Amino acid sequence: MKKILLALVILFSLNELNAQSLDKMQWFNEPEKWEVKNNSLTMQVTPGSDYWRISHYGFTVDDAPFYYATYGGEFEAKVKLIGAYKARFDQMGLMMRIDHKNYIKTGVEFVDGKFNLSTVVTKDKSDWSVMPLTEVPPFIWIKVVRRLDAVEIFYSLDDKNYIMTRNAPLPDNTPVMVGLMAASPDGKGFEAKFENFKVKHLPDQRRLEWLKAHQ
């Protein structure tokens, strides 16, 4: 019984550590107006800002607000998104960034009057994939899982049932900035609110496989 109670205490403590403290994160392209309150970040997104590199449009921009902490190894990150989207390409979500040539941003984007699940993967040049939502939910959850040299991307309407939308490459064994991103490339900005942002460490998959093979 004591061992079971100890295990439960340890598990509870680990779950508490999974919640990233928003007060200890830092800005890349800090917006003029933002607030951290009750484990939520609310920002007024910088007008005319975005992340994109070269392909299709021929330009590079790297100036949208990004609130982040740095992680190594493998992890799971998720957040609840609530946005007052207004203009074409207004967007918010999670971002994983190694540098200006290597990053992934994924979340909700307002395109041609529709809400889309949107992901941009940049490795020297950017690509873009979208999946239209059949309804306009009041909020949406985005989750990413970094395993080995890839990131799996999911969305959910209830934080229970997650649907995978993409598997994208991201170099492994490299520290990565993980956090909350919003952009308004064509617009004058909008209010973006991020709730319950959490990052959970995952045991290294290669090590687990090695241990399993060498028991």
C-alpha positions, 0 to 999 in steps of 0.5 A: 500500500505504501508503494502504491501511495508513493507512486501516486504522489510521484505521478501527481508531482510529475503532472504538476511539473508538466504545466509550463509556467508562463511567467518563466517564458520569454518573447521573440518579437514581443507584441505591444499589448499582452498579459499572463493571468490564471495560466493564460496568455492573451495578446493583441497580435502585431499587425502585418506580422508572420513567419514564412521563408521564400517559397511561392511568395518569394519573400521572407518574414520572421516578425510575429509574436512568439512566447517560448521556452527551450526544451531538449529531447522528446516531448508532448506540448498542447494548448487551447486556442481562442481567437477573435480572427478578423482578416485573411491569414489571421492565425494562432497556435504552437510553434517549434523553432530551432532557428530562422531556417528550421521551424514548424508552426501549427494551429488555426488560420482564417483563410477565405472566410473559413477556419482551417487547421494550418501547418507551415513546415520550414526547412530552408524554405516553407511549405503550407498545408490546410484542412478546413473545419466543417464547423466554427468551434468556440475554441480548439486544442492543438497538440504536438508530439516530438519523437526522434526526428519528427513531430506528430500534429493533432487537434481536438475539440474537447481535449479528449479525442485527438485527430492527427493532421500531419507528421513533419520532420524536425531534427532530433538531438537538438534543443528547440524553442516551444511556445505560443505563436500568433500572426496577422499578415494581412490584417491589423491584428486581433486578440489571441488567447492561449489557455492551459499550455503544457509541455510533458517530457517523454522518455527517449524512444531510442533508449527505451528500445535499447533497454528493451533489447538488452534486458 
